Amino acid sequence: MASLKAKRFYDSKAWRRARRKALLEAEFKSCVDGSDVSGRARAHVDHVIHFERAPQLGLDPLNLRVMSPAQHNQRHARADYDPARQGCDESGWPSGTSHPWNIMQKRPWYIKRK
């Protein structure tokens, strides 16, 4: 959860201006893969050095980069992005080794292991 200081920062006009400037300078392209992030809720502006760690760099254009929401969530290992829960094999069993079902001692008798 973000601190009160961070919430105030991200709600500020100064942040919105810096964010917009970063998007325009990046031409609405992701710094990760160059994909188009124009459009509503398709772009995140990320701090290279996290705001909580260095608030003095919060508005520094050299500390800002543009990426898609999925790339941003992956960078921060957010709960709503968990590669371990992505995909499954032909029997429907999750393919990620850290998925809770794969941590169990053994699969049910009716699911064959490869």
C-alpha positions, 0 to 999 in steps of 0.5 A: 500500500502506498504511503500518504506522502506517495498518494499526495504526490501521485494526486498532484498537478506537478505529477500529472504534468511530469507524467504527461511530458514523459508520455509525449517525449516517449511518443507513447511508446513503451521503453521495454519493447517499443509497443504503442501505449496510447489510449486510456489506461494503456500507459504507466509512467514508472520511476526508475528509482522508486518514489518511496526510496528517492522522493526528490527524484519524483519529477525528474524526467531522467527518472521516468520511463513509459511502459504498459500496465503488464510490464509495470506490474511485472517489474514490481511483481504485483499480485495481479501479475503472477507468471507462475499462474499463467498457462497450463498443460494439455490436461489443464494443470498449471505449468508454473512450478511455483503455482500452489497446485504444483507445490503439493506432494502429488497430483490427483490420480486422474492427472498424469504427470509428464 
